Amino acid sequence: MPPTAPVTCANASRLKATTWSSSRPRSNPPSSAGHADDFTVDTAGGQVTCPAGHTTRLGRPDAKGTRQAQFKKLCATCPLKHRCTRSKTGRVFSVHAKYDLLKAAREQAATDPGWQAEYRRRRPPVGVHQVLGEAEQAAVRQAVLDHWPCDVGLSGQLWMRRLMGELIAKLYRLRLTEPGAGKYLKRWGLSFQRPAKRAVAL
């Protein structure tokens, strides 16, 4: 069972418990506010048409080449507003600098049997992560099980997703978000609770 007294680096070596707790149930994400495929984009003509048939001009490209179509005023009385946006001020539709190339690539992936067969041949096997290899994952998992954060130079007493991400960054120079670190934990059959005062000791 997890220790009842606070855990410190000084007394960590005397604790032998290895019980892990279940993470909190995740809440369902909010529903989508609309999909880009519902809009018709004419990059050559510099305009975008929304699902209701309203057409507006694309603005000037920003530093990254992205252009925007402002539907704000048109959304005010539109009966289809709920399909496009949850914003009170209306929809702003962004068009990537390489929109046409990206759209063509998505369509090929969805409809081209030859492309799909090649992808299935080349994609990683199910369960194999493309960021950390199997050996690296095994090393990180063992480090988490065998050591406290303070043992490996991290500023913490109990393992949490954030600290595990810092360990991966320290060992392999890879930056993971907390959800990304959580996916590894789930794959390894481990989980942590938040906040820090509820983190489980090893």
N, C-alpha and C positions, 0 to 999 in steps of 0.2 A: 504494500500500500504506500502511497505518497507520504512523506514525512509531514508531521503536524507542525514542527518547529521550522522557522525560517532557515533556508539553506544558504550557506556561505562557502567560499572557497576553502576556508579553514577546516570545516567539518564535512566537506563533500565526500572525501575519501572513505568516511565511515558509513556512508549510506549505501545500501546494496539494492534498494527497491528498483525494479525495472518495469513497473506497471504503467501503461499508457492509458489515457482517457479518451473518450470519444469527443470529437469536435462538435461545436454547436451546429444544429441543422441550418443549412443555408436557406435564406428566403428566396422566393422566386423572383427573377429579374423582372423589371417593368416591361410591358408589352412594347413592341416596336412602334415607332412614331411614323413609319412610312418607309418605302423602299425606293432606291434610286431607279429601279427598272420601271417604276410607274410613271417616270418622266421621260419625255422625248427630247434628246439633246442634239442640237444641230451645231456642231463646233464650227463648221465652215460658214454658216450663216450667222453665227454668234447669238443664238437664242435657245431658250428652253421652254417646253410646253408641259404644263402640269396635268395631272389626271382629270381635272375639270375642263381642260381645253384652253386655259389661259396661257398666253405666250408673253414672255418678257425677255428683254435683251440681257446678254452677258456683259458684265462690267470689265474694266481693264484688268489684265493679269497682275498678280502681286509678284513679289520677289521670287517665288517658287513657280510661277507660271499658272497658278490657280485663279480661276475666274468665278464670279458669283452672279447668280440670277436672283434678284430681290422680288419675292412674291408677296411681300408684307401687306400692302394695301389691298391686293386682290384676294387675300385670304379672309379679310374682315367679314364678308358676307357669303363666303363660299360654303355650300352645303357639304362639301367633301373635305373640309379643313381637318377633320379628325383623322383622315387617312394619311395626311401629309405631315402634320406637326402638332406638337403639344405646346408650342410657344404661343403666348398671348399676343405677340406682335406679328406672327405669321412666319412663313417658311422662307429660309434663305438656302438656296441650292448651290452647292459648290461643285465645280467641274475641274478635275485634275488636268494638268498640262498634257498628259498622255492618255486622256480619256478614251479616245478611239482605239488605241492599241490595247488598253486594258479590257475594254468591252469585247473586242475581237478575241482576245485570249480566253475570257470567260465563256464566250459562246463556243469556242473550239473545245474547251474542256468539257462542256455539257453535251455536245452533240457529235463529236468526232470519235468514232469507235477506235480508230488507229491511235489517236492521242491517248485515249483512256487505257488501251492495252499497254502502251509504252509506260504510262504512269504506274499501272499496277505492277509492271515488271521491275521498275526502278525504286518505288517507294520503300521506306524502311519497314521491316516487319512490325506487326501490331505489338505495342508495348515497349518498343525501343525508342528512346528519346533522341532527338537530333542535336541537342545541345551538350548534354553530358553523356559520355559513353557508359557502357555497363560497368567497366572497371572503375571509372570515376565515381559513379553512383554508389558502388559497393564501398569505396573508400570513405565517402562522405557519411554514409549510413553508419559504418562502423565507428567513425570518429564521434558521431553524435551519441551512439550507444556507450562508448567507452570513456568519454571525457565530458567534463563540464565546460561551458563556454570560457570561463576564466583560465582553464588549462591550455587553451589554444590561442590565448592573447586577445579574447573578445571581452567587451565590457558588459558582462552579464553573468548571472548566477544560475539561471535556468534556461533551457533551450526553448526558443520560440521560432516561428517561421522567419522573422526578421533576422535573428542571429544565425540561423542556418544559411540564409542567403548571404550574409556577410562571410561565413566560413567558405562557401563556394567561391565568392569573389576573391578571398584571400588565397585559396589554393589554386584556382584555375583562371582567375581574372575574368570571370563571367558575372554579369549583373543580372539578378533575377528579382522580379517583383515578389511580394509576399504571396499572392495567389499562385505564382509560378513555383515558389518553394513548397507551397501546400500540395501541389500536384505530385511532387516527388514524394512527400511524406505519405500521401494516400497510396501511391504505387508501392511503397515499401511496407505498407501495413501499419504506419505510425500516424499519430495525430497529436496536436497540441491544442490547449485551450487558451483563450484570451480573456481578460487582460493579463499582464505579467504576473500579478499576484496569484493567478490561478494556473500558471504554467506548471506542467507536471515534471517533477524531478525524476532523474534516472536512478 
